[in-house]
Amino acid sequence: MIPESVSSHVVAQCRAEARVNTALRTTRRRREISKWIAEHASAWPLGYDTIDFLRGDRYYTAANLHEIVQWSFEGRDGRRGELHLQGVLSRTRRNTPAQVRTATRLAFYADDDEDALGALRLLTGVGEYIASSVLTVNRPDRFLRILHGSWRALEGWDLVGDHFTPHWGEFVLASRLLATTLGFDLRSLDRAFMAIAGRAGI
């Protein structure tokens, strides 16, 4: 029985640590996953140079948001990818500059991962993937992009629960613990996940 005085964040952290410790309990397992991350991270040719100047800003402008949307679609080839990008840009342009500044400021100052993502999702056209992309650009030491493929990878390693759809808070916690345990930074993990998503035609 968990005491009522224990916060939900502490409980989530403890559960995530227990899952990771169990999943990575053998040297063989750690080596297998480390090899997978290293190989897939090196296979993703696209980097962060074009958006690194936005790292750590207190808020973003509407123009910054559109730059990140375009960056988040890099690697999606073909007319389908271009149409998807233009559709997202069309929707995000409905936000006023003030709305973008307010939402991003709230997100960047939020201590809770769910609150950070939730603040950005208040913006028109910003779903979970774009919101996680914005957070990844601002705090690459704390966040990475979430995709169904990245969630399924963690699920396959028994690092997250068996949910029908990805769960942001659980995803971020598990990813941080995985990267720390195996000696990777979150950008390496982000690149590895984007590589498998790119092959799947995200």
N, C-alpha and C positions, 0 to 999 in steps of 0.2 A: 504494500500500500504506500503510495507516494504522499508525503505530507502536503497539506494545502499551501504551506508557506514556501514550498519550492516552486519557482517560476517555471512556466512552460518552456522558456528558452533553455534553462538548465536541464530540464528533462530531455528536451530534443537533443541537446549536445551530448548528454550521457548515452542516450540511445544510439546516436550516430557513432560515437566512439566505440561502443560495444560491438556494433555491426562491423566496423572497419577492423577492429582488433580480431574478431572472429574470422572474417573473410581473408585477412592477410596473415593468419597465424603461422603459416609455413613459409620457409625460405623459397621453396619452389614457386609457390603462388605469387609471392612478391616479385620474384624474377620474371615470371611470365607476364604480369601486368606491366612491370617496368619496361620490358622489351616492347610490348604492344604500344605503350605511350610514346616511347622514343622513336619507333619506326613510323608511326602515323604522324607524329608531330613534324618529323623531317619531310614527310610527303606533302605537307600543306605548303604550297609555294608563296602564299600571300602573308604579308606581315602587318605591322601596326604603325609603320613609319608615317603614313599619310594622316593619321589621326592622333599621333602621340602628343602633338602640341596641345591637345585638349585635356590631357591627363591632369587630374587634381583641381580643375577649375571649380569655383564655388557654385556656378550655375552655367547653363548653356543658353545661347540665343537660338532663335528659330533656324538661322542659317547653319549653326552647329548641328542641330538635330538632323537637318537634311543631309549634311555631310556624313553623319554617322549612319543614317539609313542607307545611303549609297555604299558606304564601306561595308556594311553588314551583308550586302548582296554580292560582294565580290566573290567570284568563283561559281556563280550561277550563270551558266552559259545558255545561249539560245534565246529565241523569241519569247518563250514562256517566262524565263527569268526576267527579261526586260519588261514584259507586261506587268509582272508581279511588282517589280520595283516601282514602275510608274504609278501603279495603283496605290501603293503605300505612300509614295510621295504626294500624290493628289490628296489623300486623306489627311496626312500630317500637316499639310499647308493650310488646313482649315483652322489650326490653332493660332491664336494671336501671339505676338512676341511676349506679352506679359504672362500669358498662360504657360508658355514654355519656360520662361525664367522661374516662375513660381513653382511649377512641378519639379523641375530639375533641382532647384535649391532645396526643396523639401526632401527629395530623394537622397541628395548627397549628404545631408545633415542627419538623416535617419540612422539610428543605431540598429534598428531591427531590419533584417533582410527583406521580410515580407512588406514592411512599411515602405522601404525604398522602392521596391518594384511596384507596389500599389500606387504610389504617388505618380509615377510615370504613366501608369496605365489609365490615369484619369484623362490623359491627352487623347484627342481624336486620332485614330489610326495607329496607335501604339499598343501592340499586343505584347505577349510575354517575350517573344524573341527580340523584338526591337528594344523593349525596355531593358532586357538583360544586356543587350549590346551597348546601350547608353551607359549602364553601370560598369560594364567591362572596360569601356574607354576611360571612364573617370577614375576607377579604382581597380586596376588590373591585379593588384595584390589581394583583393577581396572578392572579386566577382569573375565569372566567365559566362559565355553565352549558353543558353539552354535550348536544346533541340530534342526531338523525340529520339534521335539516334544516340545522343549522349546519355539521355536517361536510360535507354535500353542497355547501353554498355555497363553503366553502374548497376543496373538491375541484374544483368547477367553475372556480375561479380558478387552478387548478394550484398551490395553496399547500400541499397535503398529498398524500401518496401515494395510489394507487388501492387502498384496502383494502376488503374486504367489509364490515367493521364499523368504526366510528370508533375511533381510537386516541387515548387521553387525552393522553399526553405530547406527541405530535405536534400535536394540536389546540391545546393551550395555548400551545406555542411559536409556532406559526404565527399564532395570534390576537394574541399580544403584539406580535410583529414587525409584523403588519399594522396594528394600532392605532397603534403608535409611528411607523411610516413615514408613515401618512396623517394623523397629528395628532389621533387620537381617543383617548378613554380606554376602558378595557375595559367600562365600564358602557354606553357608547353601542353598542358592538358586541354586548353581551349583549341590550340592548333590541331591536336590529335582528334578531338571530337569533330572539328570542322572538316577534317580530311575524310572521315567516314561519311559525314553528311554530304560532302561534295560528290562522293562516288555514288551516293544514293539519289543524287539529283535534287537535293533540298529545294 
